[in-house]
Amino acid sequence: MLRSLLCGVAILGAVVQTHAADMSEPFLRGSSVVAAPSGPRWDGVYVGAHVGYSVPGIDFTNNTNDVRTLAGLAGISSATVTPLGNQDSTSPHFGGFIGYNTQWDGAVIGLEGTYNWLNKSLTATDSITGNFVPGSPALAYAFAASETARIIDYGTLRVRGGWAAGMFMPYATFGLAVGRMDIDRTVLVTASTIAATPAGTVVPSPSAVTQSLSGQFGYGWAAGLGVDFCLMANLFMRAEYEYVQFPDFQGLTAHMHNVRVGAALKF
């Protein structure tokens, strides 16, 4: 009986040893550790395009005296000019961006340039009142003025700071903005008779005095918030809000609220 038990143990040991020899060394050392997948890397150069919607606004008030001068009333104290005021509107826009990111652990710092095309016009009107009698024969003149500013496009150079959170990277931006604008001023002059006008005086037809300033540049700043979402190792999408301010654009004050979405390739 004892001999049979010893023979059985010997046979079992031989079988276990045979199976152990067939196993790989890592298996014998213990279970393999499967590393958790890491998030995407955001560093490197990227190029993309975006589309969005803008709400531009322009304050024409500071250009009221320019309109007065255009009408030839700069030295006439009796002229009362109604301020041109403020105008807001909405406009689609599109453009592109290019940038470079560096990443330390979760922190992402980058530099990015953008281009945005609007081609949006805003117009403000005013009236100039007073009793203007420039000479003989005596006539009274009425003036109606308008100014149109067309925001053509603008670009920014901005610093980005973000935090890598898995597939998402929320960020904030701040930088410089350069815009291009066309400005057109028009004053319509209408003559009429007054009590002192001699009989038979010919009243001239209404005439317009115009001034055009094309391709004017203005400088300001831009700030925004957004989030990038990684679709693939070298492809991401983005959504962002941006505010742009031009403190002095040829006497005008201009600003824009922008919302946009975009996509980019990372190299």
DADAVEN-V255931 format. One record per pair of residues at least 24 apart in sequence whose ideal C-beta (glycine too) atoms are under 10 Angstrom apart, sorted by sequence separation. I is the first residue (numbers start at 1). J is the second residue. D is the distance in whole Angstrom. If there is no record, write none. Layout:
# DADAVEN-V255931
I/J/D ; I/J/D
This chain:
# DADAVEN-V255931
59/83/10 ; 60/84/3 ; 61/85/6 ; 93/117/6 ; 94/118/9 ; 123/147/7 ; 124/148/8 ; 154/178/6 ; 155/179/8 ; 185/209/8 ; 186/210/5 ; 187/211/9 ; 220/244/6 ; 221/245/6 ; 222/246/10 ; 237/261/7 ; 238/262/5 ; 59/84/8 ; 60/85/6 ; 61/86/7 ; 92/117/9 ; 93/118/5 ; 122/147/9 ; 123/148/4 ; 124/149/8 ; 153/178/9 ; 154/179/4 ; 155/180/9 ; 185/210/7 ; 186/211/8 ; 220/245/5 ; 221/246/9 ; 237/262/7 ; 238/263/7 ; 58/84/9 ; 59/85/8 ; 60/86/7 ; 91/117/10 ; 92/118/8 ; 93/119/9 ; 122/148/7 ; 123/149/8 ; 153/179/7 ; 154/180/7 ; 184/210/7 ; 185/211/4 ; 186/212/9 ; 220/246/4 ; 221/247/9 ; 236/262/9 ; 237/263/5 ; 238/264/7 ; 58/85/10 ; 59/86/5 ; 60/87/7 ; 91/118/5 ; 92/119/10 ; 93/120/8 ; 121/148/6 ; 122/149/6 ; 123/150/9 ; 152/179/8 ; 153/180/6 ; 154/181/9 ; 184/211/7 ; 185/212/8 ; 219/246/7 ; 220/247/6 ; 236/263/7 ; 237/264/8 ; 58/86/7 ; 59/87/8 ; 91/119/8 ; 92/120/9 ; 121/149/7 ; 122/150/8 ; 151/179/7 ; 152/180/4 ; 153/181/9 ; 183/211/8 ; 184/212/5 ; 185/213/8 ; 218/246/4 ; 219/247/8 ; 220/248/8 ; 235/263/7 ; 236/264/6 ; 57/86/7 ; 58/87/5 ; 59/88/10 ; 91/120/4 ; 120/149/9 ; 121/150/4 ; 122/151/8 ; 151/180/8 ; 152/181/6 ; 183/212/7 ; 184/213/8 ; 217/246/10 ; 218/247/9 ; 219/248/8 ; 220/249/8 ; 235/264/8 ; 236/265/9 ; 57/87/7 ; 58/88/8 ; 90/120/8 ; 91/121/9 ; 120/150/7 ; 121/151/8 ; 150/180/9 ; 151/181/5 ; 152/182/7 ; 182/212/7 ; 183/213/4 ; 184/214/9 ; 218/248/7 ; 219/249/8 ; 234/264/9 ; 235/265/6 ; 236/266/7 ; 56/87/9 ; 57/88/4 ; 58/89/9 ; 89/120/6 ; 91/122/9 ; 119/150/7 ; 120/151/5 ; 121/152/10 ; 150/181/6 ; 151/182/9 ; 182/213/7 ; 183/214/8 ; 218/249/3 ; 234/265/6 ; 235/266/7 ; 56/88/7 ; 57/89/8 ; 89/121/8 ; 118/150/9 ; 119/151/8 ; 120/152/9 ; 149/181/6 ; 150/182/4 ; 181/213/8 ; 182/214/5 ; 183/215/10 ; 217/249/8 ; 218/250/7 ; 231/263/8 ; 234/266/5 ; 55/88/7 ; 56/89/6 ; 89/122/6 ; 118/151/5 ; 119/152/6 ; 120/153/10 ; 149/182/7 ; 150/183/8 ; 181/214/9 ; 182/215/7 ; 183/216/6 ; 216/249/7 ; 217/250/9 ; 218/251/10 ; 220/253/9 ; 226/259/10 ; 232/265/9 ; 233/266/8 ; 234/267/7 ; 55/89/7 ; 56/90/8 ; 87/121/10 ; 88/122/8 ; 89/123/10 ; 117/151/10 ; 118/152/7 ; 119/153/7 ; 148/182/8 ; 149/183/5 ; 150/184/8 ; 180/214/10 ; 181/215/8 ; 182/216/7 ; 216/250/5 ; 218/252/8 ; 220/254/8 ; 222/256/9 ; 224/258/8 ; 226/260/9 ; 228/262/9 ; 229/263/10 ; 232/266/9 ; 54/89/9 ; 55/90/5 ; 56/91/6 ; 87/122/4 ; 116/151/10 ; 117/152/8 ; 118/153/6 ; 148/183/7 ; 149/184/8 ; 180/215/6 ; 181/216/5 ; 216/251/10 ; 218/253/10 ; 220/255/8 ; 224/259/10 ; 226/261/10 ; 228/263/10 ; 54/90/7 ; 55/91/8 ; 86/122/9 ; 87/123/7 ; 117/153/5 ; 118/154/7 ; 147/183/7 ; 148/184/5 ; 149/185/10 ; 180/216/7 ; 181/217/8 ; 216/252/9 ; 218/254/7 ; 220/256/10 ; 222/258/9 ; 224/260/9 ; 226/262/9 ; 228/264/8 ; 230/266/9 ; 53/90/7 ; 54/91/5 ; 56/93/9 ; 87/124/5 ; 116/153/6 ; 117/154/9 ; 147/184/7 ; 148/185/8 ; 179/216/9 ; 180/217/6 ; 181/218/6 ; 213/250/6 ; 53/91/7 ; 54/92/7 ; 86/124/8 ; 87/125/10 ; 115/153/7 ; 116/154/6 ; 146/184/8 ; 147/185/5 ; 148/186/8 ; 179/217/7 ; 180/218/8 ; 213/251/10 ; 228/266/10 ; 52/91/10 ; 53/92/6 ; 54/93/5 ; 84/123/9 ; 85/124/5 ; 115/154/8 ; 116/155/7 ; 146/185/7 ; 147/186/8 ; 178/217/6 ; 179/218/5 ; 52/92/7 ; 53/93/7 ; 84/124/4 ; 85/125/9 ; 114/154/9 ; 115/155/5 ; 116/156/8 ; 145/185/7 ; 146/186/5 ; 147/187/10 ; 178/218/7 ; 179/219/8 ; 51/92/7 ; 52/93/6 ; 83/124/9 ; 84/125/7 ; 85/126/8 ; 114/155/6 ; 115/156/8 ; 145/186/7 ; 146/187/8 ; 177/218/9 ; 178/219/6 ; 179/220/7 ; 51/93/7 ; 52/94/7 ; 84/126/5 ; 113/155/7 ; 114/156/5 ; 144/186/9 ; 145/187/5 ; 146/188/8 ; 177/219/7 ; 178/220/8 ; 50/93/9 ; 51/94/5 ; 52/95/9 ; 82/125/9 ; 83/126/6 ; 113/156/7 ; 114/157/8 ; 144/187/7 ; 145/188/8 ; 176/219/7 ; 177/220/5 ; 50/94/7 ; 51/95/8 ; 82/126/4 ; 112/156/8 ; 113/157/5 ; 114/158/7 ; 143/187/6 ; 144/188/5 ; 145/189/10 ; 176/220/8 ; 177/221/6 ; 178/222/10 ; 49/94/7 ; 50/95/6 ; 81/126/6 ; 82/127/5 ; 112/157/8 ; 113/158/8 ; 143/188/7 ; 144/189/8 ; 176/221/6 ; 177/222/4 ; 49/95/7 ; 50/96/7 ; 81/127/8 ; 82/128/8 ; 111/157/8 ; 112/158/6 ; 142/188/9 ; 143/189/6 ; 144/190/8 ; 175/221/7 ; 176/222/7 ; 177/223/10 ; 48/95/10 ; 49/96/5 ; 50/97/7 ; 80/127/9 ; 81/128/5 ; 82/129/8 ; 111/158/8 ; 112/159/8 ; 142/189/8 ; 143/190/8 ; 174/221/7 ; 175/222/6 ; 48/96/7 ; 49/97/8 ; 80/128/7 ; 81/129/8 ; 110/158/9 ; 111/159/6 ; 112/160/6 ; 141/189/6 ; 142/190/5 ; 174/222/7 ; 175/223/8 ; 47/96/7 ; 48/97/5 ; 79/128/6 ; 80/129/5 ; 81/130/9 ; 110/159/7 ; 111/160/7 ; 141/190/7 ; 142/191/8 ; 173/222/7 ; 174/223/5 ; 175/224/9 ; 47/97/8 ; 48/98/8 ; 79/129/8 ; 80/130/6 ; 109/159/8 ; 110/160/4 ; 140/190/9 ; 141/191/5 ; 142/192/7 ; 173/223/6 ; 174/224/8 ; 46/97/8 ; 47/98/5 ; 48/99/9 ; 78/129/9 ; 79/130/5 ; 109/160/7 ; 110/161/8 ; 140/191/7 ; 141/192/8 ; 172/223/8 ; 173/224/5 ; 46/98/7 ; 47/99/8 ; 76/128/10 ; 78/130/4 ; 79/131/10 ; 108/160/8 ; 109/161/6 ; 110/162/8 ; 139/191/5 ; 140/192/5 ; 172/224/7 ; 173/225/8 ; 45/98/8 ; 46/99/6 ; 77/130/9 ; 78/131/7 ; 79/132/7 ; 108/161/7 ; 109/162/8 ; 139/192/7 ; 140/193/7 ; 171/224/9 ; 172/225/5 ; 173/226/7 ; 45/99/7 ; 46/100/8 ; 76/130/7 ; 78/132/7 ; 107/161/8 ; 108/162/4 ; 139/193/6 ; 140/194/5 ; 171/225/7 ; 172/226/8 ; 44/99/10 ; 45/100/5 ; 46/101/7 ; 73/128/6 ; 107/162/8 ; 108/163/7 ; 138/193/8 ; 139/194/7 ; 140/195/10 ; 170/225/8 ; 171/226/6 ; 44/100/7 ; 45/101/8 ; 76/132/7 ; 106/162/9 ; 107/163/6 ; 108/164/6 ; 137/193/9 ; 138/194/6 ; 140/196/10 ; 170/226/7 ; 171/227/7 ; 43/100/8 ; 44/101/6 ; 67/124/10 ; 71/128/6 ; 73/130/8 ; 106/163/5 ; 107/164/8 ; 132/189/9 ; 134/191/10 ; 137/194/10 ; 138/195/9 ; 139/196/9 ; 140/197/8 ; 169/226/9 ; 170/227/5 ; 171/228/7 ; 43/101/5 ; 44/102/9 ; 67/125/10 ; 68/126/9 ; 76/134/9 ; 93/151/10 ; 95/153/8 ; 97/155/10 ; 99/157/10 ; 105/163/10 ; 106/164/5 ; 138/196/5 ; 139/197/6 ; 169/227/7 ; 170/228/8 ; 42/101/5 ; 43/102/5 ; 44/103/9 ; 67/126/7 ; 73/132/7 ; 95/154/9 ; 97/156/9 ; 99/158/9 ; 101/160/7 ; 103/162/9 ; 105/164/8 ; 106/165/7 ; 112/171/10 ; 114/173/9 ; 128/187/8 ; 132/191/9 ; 137/196/9 ; 138/197/5 ; 168/227/6 ; 169/228/4 ; 41/101/9 ; 42/102/9 ; 43/103/4 ; 64/124/9 ; 68/128/7 ; 72/132/9 ; 87/147/10 ; 91/151/8 ; 93/153/9 ; 95/155/8 ; 99/159/10 ; 100/160/10 ; 104/164/10 ; 106/166/10 ; 121/181/10 ; 136/196/9 ; 137/197/6 ; 138/198/8 ; 168/228/7 ; 169/229/8 ; 42/103/5 ; 43/104/9 ; 63/124/8 ; 67/128/8 ; 71/132/9 ; 84/145/8 ; 87/148/10 ; 93/154/9 ; 95/156/10 ; 97/158/10 ; 99/160/7 ; 101/162/8 ; 103/164/7 ; 108/169/6 ; 110/171/8 ; 112/173/7 ; 114/175/9 ; 116/177/9 ; 118/179/9 ; 120/181/10 ; 121/182/8 ; 123/184/9 ; 125/186/9 ; 126/187/10 ; 128/189/9 ; 133/194/7 ; 136/197/10 ; 137/198/5 ; 167/228/9 ; 168/229/6 ; 169/230/8 ; 41/103/6 ; 54/116/8 ; 56/118/7 ; 58/120/10 ; 60/122/8 ; 64/126/7 ; 72/134/9 ; 81/143/9 ; 84/146/8 ; 87/149/8 ; 89/151/10 ; 108/170/10 ; 109/171/10 ; 113/175/9 ; 118/180/10 ; 136/198/8 ; 137/199/10 ; 139/201/7 ; 144/206/9 ; 152/214/10 ; 165/227/9 ; 167/229/6 ; 168/230/8 ; 58/121/10 ; 60/123/9 ; 61/124/9 ; 63/126/10 ; 82/145/9 ; 84/147/6 ; 101/164/10 ; 106/169/9 ; 108/171/7 ; 110/173/9 ; 112/175/8 ; 114/177/9 ; 116/179/9 ; 118/181/10 ; 119/182/10 ; 121/184/9 ; 123/186/10 ; 131/194/8 ; 133/196/8 ; 137/200/9 ; 138/201/8 ; 139/202/10 ; 140/203/10 ; 141/204/10 ; 152/215/8 ; 154/217/10 ; 158/221/9 ; 166/229/10 ; 167/230/5 ; 42/106/10 ; 46/110/9 ; 48/112/10 ; 50/114/8 ; 52/116/8 ; 54/118/6 ; 56/120/6 ; 58/122/5 ; 60/124/4 ; 64/128/10 ; 79/143/8 ; 81/145/8 ; 111/175/9 ; 133/197/9 ; 137/201/4 ; 139/203/7 ; 142/206/9 ; 144/208/10 ; 145/209/9 ; 147/211/9 ; 148/212/10 ; 149/213/9 ; 150/214/9 ; 152/216/10 ; 154/218/8 ; 156/220/9 ; 158/222/6 ; 160/224/9 ; 162/226/9 ; 164/228/9 ; 166/230/8 ; 167/231/8 ; 42/107/10 ; 43/108/7 ; 45/110/10 ; 50/115/10 ; 55/120/10 ; 56/121/10 ; 57/122/8 ; 58/123/9 ; 59/124/9 ; 60/125/9 ; 61/126/10 ; 136/201/9 ; 137/202/8 ; 139/204/8 ; 156/221/9 ; 157/222/9 ; 158/223/8 ; 162/227/8 ; 177/242/9 ; 179/244/8 ; 181/246/9 ; 42/108/5 ; 43/109/9 ; 44/110/10 ; 46/112/9 ; 48/114/10 ; 49/115/10 ; 50/116/8 ; 54/120/7 ; 56/122/7 ; 58/124/7 ; 60/126/8 ; 103/169/9 ; 137/203/9 ; 143/209/9 ; 154/220/9 ; 156/222/5 ; 158/224/8 ; 160/226/9 ; 162/228/7 ; 164/230/9 ; 183/249/9 ; 39/106/8 ; 41/108/9 ; 42/109/10 ; 43/110/8 ; 149/216/9 ; 151/218/9 ; 155/222/10 ; 156/223/10 ; 169/236/8 ; 171/238/9 ; 173/240/8 ; 177/244/5 ; 179/246/6 ; 183/250/6 ; 42/110/8 ; 73/141/9 ; 101/169/9 ; 154/222/8 ; 156/224/9 ; 160/228/9 ; 168/236/10 ; 172/240/10 ; 173/241/10 ; 177/245/8 ; 178/246/9 ; 181/249/6 ; 183/251/9 ; 72/141/10 ; 167/236/9 ; 169/238/9 ; 171/240/8 ; 173/242/7 ; 177/246/7 ; 180/249/10 ; 181/250/7 ; 183/252/7 ; 71/141/9 ; 73/143/7 ; 101/171/10 ; 179/249/7 ; 72/143/9 ; 181/252/8 ; 71/143/5 ; 70/143/10 ; 71/144/10 ; 181/254/7 ; 71/145/7 ; 68/143/9 ; 70/145/8 ; 179/254/7 ; 67/143/9 ; 68/145/8 ; 70/147/9 ; 179/256/9 ; 67/145/4 ; 66/145/10 ; 67/146/8 ; 177/256/9 ; 67/147/6 ; 64/145/9 ; 66/147/8 ; 63/145/10 ; 64/147/9 ; 63/147/6 ; 158/242/9 ; 60/146/10 ; 63/149/9 ; 156/242/8 ; 60/147/5 ; 60/148/9 ; 156/244/7 ; 58/147/9 ; 60/149/7 ; 58/148/10 ; 154/244/7 ; 58/149/5 ; 154/246/8 ; 56/149/9 ; 58/151/8 ; 56/151/6 ; 151/246/9 ; 54/151/9 ; 56/154/10 ; 151/249/9 ; 54/154/10 ; 149/249/8 ; 154/254/9 ; 84/185/10 ; 149/250/8 ; 151/252/10 ; 149/251/10 ; 154/256/8 ; 149/252/6 ; 151/254/7 ; 147/251/10 ; 154/258/10 ; 147/252/9 ; 149/254/7 ; 151/256/8 ; 116/222/10 ; 114/222/8 ; 114/224/10 ; 71/185/10 ; 73/187/9 ; 70/185/6 ; 72/187/9 ; 69/185/10 ; 70/186/8 ; 71/187/4 ; 66/183/9 ; 70/187/5 ; 71/188/9 ; 72/189/9 ; 67/185/6 ; 69/187/10 ; 71/189/7 ; 66/185/7 ; 67/186/9 ; 68/187/9 ; 42/162/7 ; 63/183/8 ; 67/187/6 ; 108/228/9 ; 42/163/10 ; 43/164/10 ; 42/164/6 ; 63/185/8 ; 41/164/8 ; 56/179/10 ; 58/181/9 ; 60/183/10 ; 40/164/8 ; 39/164/6 ; 58/183/10 ; 60/185/10 ; 39/165/8 ; 40/166/8 ; 116/242/9 ; 39/166/5 ; 40/167/7 ; 42/169/5 ; 101/228/10 ; 38/166/10 ; 39/167/7 ; 40/168/10 ; 114/242/9 ; 116/244/9 ; 124/252/10 ; 39/168/9 ; 40/169/8 ; 42/171/9 ; 39/169/9 ; 122/252/10 ; 122/254/9 ; 120/256/9 ; 72/209/8 ; 71/209/7 ; 118/256/8 ; 70/209/6 ; 70/210/8 ; 116/256/9 ; 118/258/9 ; 70/211/6 ; 97/238/9 ; 67/209/10 ; 69/211/9 ; 116/258/7 ; 67/211/9 ; 114/258/10 ; 116/260/8 ; 66/211/8 ; 114/260/9 ; 66/213/10 ; 114/262/9 ; 93/256/9 ; 97/260/10 ; 91/256/9 ; 93/258/7 ; 95/260/8 ; 97/262/7 ; 99/264/8 ; 101/266/8 ; 93/259/10 ; 94/260/8 ; 96/262/8 ; 98/264/9 ; 86/253/9 ; 88/255/9 ; 90/257/10 ; 91/258/10 ; 93/260/7 ; 95/262/9 ; 97/264/7 ; 99/266/10 ; 100/267/10 ; 84/252/9 ; 92/260/10 ; 94/262/10 ; 96/264/9 ; 88/257/10 ; 48/228/10 ; 46/228/9 ; 66/250/9 ; 66/251/6 ; 42/228/7 ; 62/248/8 ; 65/251/9 ; 48/235/9 ; 50/237/10 ; 52/239/9 ; 62/249/10 ; 63/250/8 ; 64/251/9 ; 40/228/10 ; 42/230/8 ; 46/234/9 ; 48/236/8 ; 50/238/7 ; 52/240/8 ; 54/242/9 ; 56/244/9 ; 58/246/9 ; 62/250/10 ; 63/251/5 ; 40/229/10 ; 41/230/9 ; 46/235/10 ; 48/237/9 ; 50/239/9 ; 52/241/9 ; 62/251/5 ; 63/252/6 ; 40/230/4 ; 44/234/9 ; 46/236/8 ; 48/238/7 ; 50/240/8 ; 52/242/9 ; 54/244/9 ; 56/246/10 ; 59/249/10 ; 61/251/9 ; 62/252/7 ; 63/253/10 ; 39/230/8 ; 40/231/9 ; 58/249/8 ; 60/251/9 ; 61/252/9 ; 62/253/7 ; 40/232/9 ; 41/233/8 ; 46/238/10 ; 59/251/10 ; 60/252/6 ; 61/253/8 ; 40/233/7 ; 59/252/7 ; 60/253/9 ; 40/234/9 ; 42/236/8 ; 58/252/6 ; 59/253/4 ; 60/254/10 ; 58/253/7 ; 59/254/8 ; 40/236/8 ; 57/253/9 ; 58/254/5 ; 59/255/9 ; 57/254/7 ; 58/255/8 ; 56/254/7 ; 57/255/5 ; 58/256/10 ; 56/255/7 ; 57/256/7 ; 55/255/9 ; 56/256/5 ; 57/257/8 ; 55/256/7 ; 56/257/8 ; 54/256/5 ; 55/257/4 ; 56/258/9 ; 54/257/7 ; 55/258/8 ; 53/257/9 ; 54/258/5 ; 55/259/9 ; 53/258/7 ; 54/259/8 ; 52/258/6 ; 53/259/6 ; 54/260/9 ; 52/259/5 ; 53/260/8 ; 50/258/10 ; 52/260/3 ; 51/260/6 ; 52/261/7 ; 50/260/5 ; 51/261/7 ; 52/262/8 ; 50/261/6 ; 51/262/7 ; 50/262/3 ; 49/262/6 ; 50/263/8 ; 48/262/5 ; 49/263/7 ; 50/264/9 ; 48/263/6 ; 49/264/8 ; 48/264/3 ; 47/264/6 ; 48/265/7 ; 46/264/5 ; 47/265/6 ; 48/266/9 ; 46/265/6 ; 47/266/8 ; 45/265/9 ; 46/266/4 ; 47/267/8 ; 45/266/7 ; 46/267/7 ; 44/266/5 ; 45/267/5 ; 43/266/9 ; 44/267/6 ; 42/266/8 ; 41/266/9 ; 40/266/9
